[in-house]
Amino acid sequence: MSKKVFISAGEQSGDLHASKLMREMKSLYPDIQFFGIGGELMQKEGLSSLADIREIAVVGFWEVAKKILFFTNLFKKCKELISKENIKLFIPVDYPGFNIKLTVFAKSNNISVVYYIAPQLWAWGKNRAVKLKDSVDKLLVVFPFEVDYFKSFNIDATFVGHPLLDNPEFQNDPRPFEKRQNMIAILPGSRVQELKRHLPIVKNIAYEIKRIKPEIKFGTSLPDIMKKNILDSDDIFVDWVVFPNSIDLMNNSIAGIIKAGTTNLEAALCGLPFALFYRTSLISYFFGKNLINLPYLSIVNILHQQKIIEEFIQSDIDPVKIASHIVNLIESQEKYTLLQNKLLETRRMIGNQGASKRAAEIILNYLL
């Protein structure tokens, strides 16, 4: 008899990791039906999705508040489907604002809950960790330090490794300084509100870099949006290079200007020195600043427990300063190589290959 699973991811990175998990689960037990929320990759693995992931990929207190009616209706649809389809297992994938609330509903209906890729409550959500304690059966974490944190709340947590390590691109030695293109990777994010805030910033940073080093090219993996907003109107960007995905872009670039998020970890695994930047709404920043209890925003700095990557956040964003930092970095091969080696140490900090398979094996114990 087919086993029915509800799985929920709310961001592109979650869509990627959840799709790999679904594939591994089906390889171990083919007779599974997946319902829930996810993107194109999850749908290719057989997910029947209640919403387009692009509709729910919002961050920030104010941004979420503006869509409160949408999320309320979506939550209602999730509850109705879970009840109607007699779901046996709920797998939330990160995305805590929505998923933690849904874990409470699932648990109250005697549905097993295995949370994959734990929300980063150690950074901002101690109160939610208390709620999570009573609403999950198992927590699968992707950073080793998370185990002790969640166990301090009596949450059953297991480190499975990070699924990014299963990407073949991260299993090779990174390109050294001299074999990289004279190109800066520009990664401003993928959400609409992020792009609206970040595109003018990266445009000004690129201007400053180009002014100092005219030979520099710029790369993107967002051809449609970036070309429309930046490339078409400025002859200065005639050397813009478009890549099919962010990994190819980072492997070919000499440095990066990257917004906070999963791409920070990807850059580290590629051995790409970069500067982090991030700007959100004033309301979201105000609330977020009072909640976050860590000295760094980048997971790379958090893992290393020191600032190895420069962070430019909110009012600290200065295109001239960021451009100067990047230029100084690429003009010193010694400084560049030192930073690259530190970034590569990140690989050993996040486990071994096979995270998706290990997670699938554990999760199936709660289904079969």
N, C-alpha and C positions, 0 to 999 in steps of 0.2 A: 504493500500500500504506500502511496506517495506521501512523503513527509513535507509539511508546509512550514516555511520559514519566513518571517518578516525581517527584512534587513533595511537599514536606513542610513544613508550618507548624504551630507548636505553641501559638499564642496568637491571640486575637481580632484584633489588629492585623495579624498575619501572614496570617490567613484573609482579611481584607479586601484587603490588597495583593496576595496571591497570586491571588485571584479575578479582580482587574482584569488581572493579567498573563496569566492563562489566557484571558480574553476577547480580549485583544489578539492573543495567539498564534493563537487559532482564527480570528480575522478575517483574519490573514495567511496561515494554512495550516490550513484546516478539518479536515483528516484527521489529527487527533491524539487519542490516547487518554491520559487522565490517570489514573494510579494514585498512591496515597500516603497521606498523613495530612493532614487538614484539617477545617474546620468546615462549617457550613451554606452559607456563601457559595461556597466552593470546590466543594461538592457540587452546587450549582445550576448551576455551570459545567461539570459532567460528571465530577467527580472520583469515583473508586471508592475510598473511604477505609477504611483498616484500623482506625481508632480514632476515637472521638468526641473532638474537640479539648478538650472540658471535662475529660476524664480526664487529659490530659497537661499542662494549663495550670497547672503548679506552679512555684514559685520558691523558692530557698533550699536550702542544703545538706541540712539536716535533713528538709525537706519532700520532697525528691527521694529521699533515703535510705529514707524510709518506704515508697516505692513502687518500690523497686529491682527486685523480682520482676516487677512489671507491665512496667517499661521493658525488662527483659531479654527477656521474652517478646515484646514488641512489636518489639524490634530483630530478633529471630529471624524474626518474620513478615515484616518488611520485606525481609530478605535472601532469604528463600524466594520472595517475590513477584517481586523484582527478577530473580532467576535464572529463575524459571518463565516470566515474561512477556517475557523477552528485551528488557529495558529498554535504550534507547539513550542516554538523557539523564536526569541527576538534577539537580533544581533545589531545593536547600535554601533555605528562606526564614527568615532569622534563626534563633532557637531553637538556639543553639550546643551546649548540653549534649548533645543527642541528635543533631543534624544533622552536627556535625563528625565524630563517630564513624562516621556512615553514609557520609560522603564518602570516608573511608579505604577502606571496603569497596567502594564503587562504583568508585573509581579502580583498586583492585587487580584489578577485573574488566573493565578497559578500557572503562568507561562514562564518557562526558563529564560533567563536573560544572561547572555555572555557578551560583555562589552569589549569590542575589538578596537584597538588604538585608543587608549584611555584619554579622556579630555585632560588638558593641561591644568588641572585644578591646583597643582602644586604652585602655580604661578599666581593664581587669582581667585580660586574658588574653594576655600576651606569649608565654607558652609554647605556647598554642594557635595563635597566629599562625604559629609555626614549623611546627606540624603541618599547618596549612591550606596552607602553601606547596607541599607535596608531594601534596595531595589535591584541588586545584581547578584547572580550566583557566582560569576567569575569575571575577572578583569584581566584582559590580555594587553600587556604594555609593551612599548617598542623602545623605551629607553631604560637602561638597567637601574638607574637611581629611583625610578618610579615605584619599584617593588616595595622598598622600605617605607616610602611615603604613604602609599595606600594601605600597607599592612598596619601602619600606626593608627588607622581608623578601623581596624579589624575587617578590611576588605581582602578577599582572597585574590591576590594578584600574582600573575606569572609573566616573566619576561620571555618573549618569543623571538626577539630580534626585530630589526626594522625591515619591512618588505622592500624598501628601495634597494637593498643589497642584492636582491634577486635580479635586478636589471643588469644584463650583460655589459652595459656601458661602464658600470662601476666595478667590474671585475678585472679591468686592465689597468696597467700603469698609466697615470695621467700624462698628458703631453707636457714636456718641459718648456721653459720660457722661450727658447730659441725656435721651437717647432710650432708655436701658436701664431695665428694671424694677428696683424697689427689692427686689432678690432676690439671694441668695447661692447659687451653684452648688455643690452637694456631690457630689464624685466620689471615692468611697473605693476604687475598683477593681472588678474583676469576678470575680476568683478567690475561691473559697470561703474559703481561709485568710486572704486579705487582708481580706475582709469581716468575718470573726470578730474580727480585731484592730482594724480601722479603724472599724467602726460605733460602738462605745462612745466612741471619740475624737471623731468628728464630732458625735455627740449632745451631748457636753459642751461642745464649741466652740459649737454652735448655742445651747445654753442661755445661755452667756455673752454672745453677740452679742444674743440676744433680750432679755436683762436690761438691756443698755445701750441698745439701739434696738428697742423693742417693735414698731415698724412693719415691721421687716424680715421678708421671706418667705424660704423656703428651697426650692430646686428640686432635683430628682433625675431621672435617666433610668433608674433601676432600681426601677420601681414595686413589684414583688412582694416582693423581699427587704427593701427599705427600709421599705415600709409595715408589714410584719410585725414588724420589729425596732424601729422607732422611732415611726412615726406613730400606730398604733392606741392606744397606751397613754398618750400625752401630749397633753393639751389645748393645750399650748404650741405645737404644730405644726399648728394648725388652718389656717394659711395655707400649708401645704406645696403645691407645684405640681409636677405630674408631666409630664415631656416625653418624646416618643417616642424621642429620641436625644440624645446628649451635645452635638452641635453646635448643635442648636436651643436647648438649655438654656444653653450658654455664650454664644450670640449674644444671648440675652434677659437675662442676668444682669449685675449691676453689678460683681461680684467672684466669685472662686472659692476653694474650699478643696479642693485636688486632690492625690491621691497621685502619687508619682513614676511616670513612664512616658510612653507616647505621648500621653496627654491633656495633658501639659505643652505639647507642640508644638502641638497642636490649639488650646489656649487662647491661645497666642501668636498664631497665625494668625487667631483670632477677635478679637484685640485685647482680651482679657479679663485684667485684672490679677488675680493669684492668689497664694496662699501654698501652697508644697509641703509635704507631710508624708508620712512613711513609717515604718512599724514592722514589723519582721520578728522571727523567733524569735531568742533570744540566741545560739544556736549559729550560725545563718546570719549574724547581724550580726558576730559575732567573726571568722568566716572571711572574710566580705566586706570588712570594714574593713581587713584585712591584705592583701587582693588589690587593691582599688581604689586607683589612683594618681592620681586627679584631685581637685581641691579642691571640686568641685561634683557634685551628683547630678542636677540638672535639666539636660536637654539644652539648654534655653534659656540657662542661665548658661554652659554649656560653649561654645555657639556664640558668645556675646557676649564670652567670656573675662573675665567679671566677674559679680559677684552683682547681678543686677537683680531677681531673685525671691528672697524669703526662703525658706530651707529649714529645716524643723523635723523632725529625724530622731531616731528611737529615744528616748533619755532626754531629748532637747531638746524633746520634744513637751509643751507646756504649754497647755491649753485657754484659760486666761486670757490668756496672752501672745499666742497666735494670734488670739484674738477681738479683742484690743486693736489688733493690727497691721491687721486687716481694717477695723475701724471707723475708725481713723485714716486709712486709705487712701481710704475712700469719703466721708469728711467733708471732704477737701481736693480740690476739683476740679482745682486746679493740679497737685498731686502725682499725682493720678490720670491726667490727660492726659499728663503727662511720661512716666509708666511705660507707658501705652498706646502712645505713639509709639515707645518703645524696643522694645516687643514686636513692633510691626509691622515693624521693621527685619529681623526674623527671616525674613520672606518672601523677601527678596532673597538671603538667605544659603543657601537650599536649592534654588536653581536655578529652572527654568521649568516650565510645564505640559508634560505629555506624557511623564512618566517611565515609565509602564507601557508605552507604545508603543515608546519607545526601548529599553527593556529587552527587550521581545519580539523586536524586530528583531535585536538582538545575540545573544540566546539561540538563535534559529532557525538562525543560522549554524553552531551546533554540533550541530544535529539533521538538517538537510537536506543 
